[in-house]
């Protein structure tokens, strides 16, 4: 399963790539992304019309030449497991590369599920040892970035004393409270690590040029021997909170300054804004790079059908049917049906898993978005049936709200998956 070697330009490095194992953390309960995570894990949430969030780290790893990948899953994992199987499975028994799922399991030695990022990796150490990697690359399953991970690895290898590398990104001071902030010294080695500081006084010594701070991205390289050593204490369950603060006192931990776009999809607002950013003329996160494409499930869908529709600054996925409607600065997912007279502004419409019926001969509201609707600042999850004349506008500018049809989170209207909204509903 060879996807790309364009980003690898060192012969010596190519010879070492089989010694690298990628571990992608499949995410916890994702409560801050509810209701999008009611029936799926965070990495399985749709993104950009046709992708899932998990496609981003998997693609980064494959594009960098690291083709031995474990994805660790636990909560609401069925949708994620199915997507990975359909997208990245290989039938060749001779192929060394793989993308495999390791689900949380009870064993003779442990009856508990994954209890944190470090604990998840600790519990799969037997599978890691089987691969005999020299290095273990650990990625998060719910972040947006396009990183040449081979450059990250080369930075790790420059100094033979380096035992752990931490990818870092410059952030503004208003962002420091939800992140791990690092201070580096000579050679880029980390001298101090402060996880989710409560106030700026705690991180004043970490302030960088340009009044920014270096934040832990949750992307790590461990020498395998070092990884096994730092995971020996079963009470230390999280890399950011426990493993790294102790490791910088005992090990050589190096920071890698990644200067590209990076977003941690932790909230409804962050998810919404990251999607709409894709509609910018030159988005910070670019899906249109030939040498480092983002992979996803290949679907045998017909072309999109656009009948007298007005579309401006939008991503329209394959298989959609748009009839006499208006779409402005929005994402439209696969197979989505939008009927005549409907206007959609600044919204994320995730699409449909099947076409169903688009008429009302059964007396039921069909899946898709009906005629004469107006939708603004909303996220429409998959397979929703929205009736005629529905107005999703948040007229009262509510920050939080919930009824039997919609939720409002951080001012964003969210229509949960498989929801049916009756004709004439307004909010």
Residue, then its C-alpha position, 0 to 999 in steps of 0.5 A: x500500500x504505497x501512497x507517496x515518497x515525494x516528501x522523502x529525499x534522504x536515502x539513509x532515511x528511506x532505509x530507516x522508515x520501516x523502523x518507524x511505527x505510527x500510533x494514532x489515538x482514536x480519541x475519547x468521548x468527545x463530549x465538547x463536540x456533542x451532538x456530533x459525537x453521540x453516535x460516533x467518535x471524534x475522529x469519525x466525524x465528517x469534515x470538508x464534505x467528503x472526509x473524516x477527521x481520521x483521514x488527516x493524520x493517516x494521510x500525513x503519515x502515509x504521505x511521509x512514507x510511514x506506512x505501518x499504522x495502528x489506530x487505537x479506538x475505544x468510544x463509539x468506534x463502529x463508524x470509525x472502524x468501518x471507515x478505516x476498513x473501507x478506506x485503507x484495507x489491503x489484501x496483499x499478505x506480502x505487504x509490510x505496510x498496513x493501517x490496522x485498528x486496535x480496539x480497547x480490550x480486556x486481557x488477563x493482565x488488564x481488565x480496564x479500558x484505555x484511561x488516557x493517552x499514555x495508558x492507551x499506548x501502554x496497553x498496546x505495548x505487546x503489539x508495538x513490540x511485535x513490530x520491533x520499531x526503533x521509533x514510535x510516532x504518536x499522532x492525535x486522531x482529531x487535528x487538522x494539519x499538513x506536516x511532513x512528518x519525515x522532516x520531524x523525524x529527521x529533526x529527531x535524528x540530528x542529535x543522537x542524544x534525543x530520546x523524545x521529540x515534541x511537535x510544537x506550534x506558536x499560539x497567541x496568549x489567549x490560546x494557552x489555557x487549553x494547551x501544554x506550553x513549553x520553554x526551550x533552551x540550547x539545541x531546542x531541548x525542552x526545559x519546562x512544560x506547563x500543561x493547561x496553565x491557569x493564568x499567564x503568570x505561569x508561562x511568562x518565562x515561556x514567551x517567545x519572540x512576537x509575543x507568542x508561546x510554543x504549544x504542544x501539538x500532541x504529536x510525539x516521537x519516542x525512541x522505542x526503548x524510551x517509550x517503554x521506560x516512561x510507561x513503566x508507572x501504571x499510574x501515569x495515564x496521560x502524556x501531556x499531564x504526567x509523562x512529559x513533565x516528568x520526562x523533561x527532568x530525566x530524558x533528552x526531550x526536544x521541541x520541533x517548531x512546526x510553522x504551518x497551520x494546525x487546529x485542534x478540533x475540540x469544540x463545536x465552534x472550532x469544528x464549524x470555523x475549520x470547515x468554513x475556512x476551507x471556502x476561503x480563496x486561499x485557505x490556511x488548510x489546503x486540500x488541493x496539494x498534489x504531492x500530499x493528498x488527503x485520502x478518504x473512502x473511494x465512492x462510486x457516485x455520479x457527478x453532482x447535478x446543479x439545476x439553476x442554483x446560485x453557488x458562491x464560495x462553497x465546496x460541493x461534494x460528489x453525488x449532490x443534487x441542487x435544485x434552484x437553490x442558493x448556497x453561500x460560503x458553505x460545505x455540502x456533503x456527498x449525495x446531499x439533496x437541496x430543493x428549490x427556493x432554499x437558501x443556505x449561508x455559512x453552514x456545514x451540511x454533511x450529506x447523506x449515506x443513501x439517496x432514499x426518496x426525494x418526493x412526498x408520495x409516502x406522506x413522510x418528509x424525505x431525507x435532504x433539505x426541502x423547498x423554501x428553507x433558510x439555513x444560516x450558521x448551522x451544522x446539519x449532520x448526516x441523513x437529516x430530513x428537513x421539511x418545507x419552509x424550515x427556518x434555522x436562523x437563531x433569531x434570538x441569538x441564543x448561545x445554548x439551546x435544545x429542543x426535540x429538533x435542534x441543539x444550539x452550541x456556542x451560538x451554532x445551530x446543530x441538527x443531530x444525525x437522522x433528525x426529522x424537522x417538520x414543515x414550517x419549523x422556525x428558530 
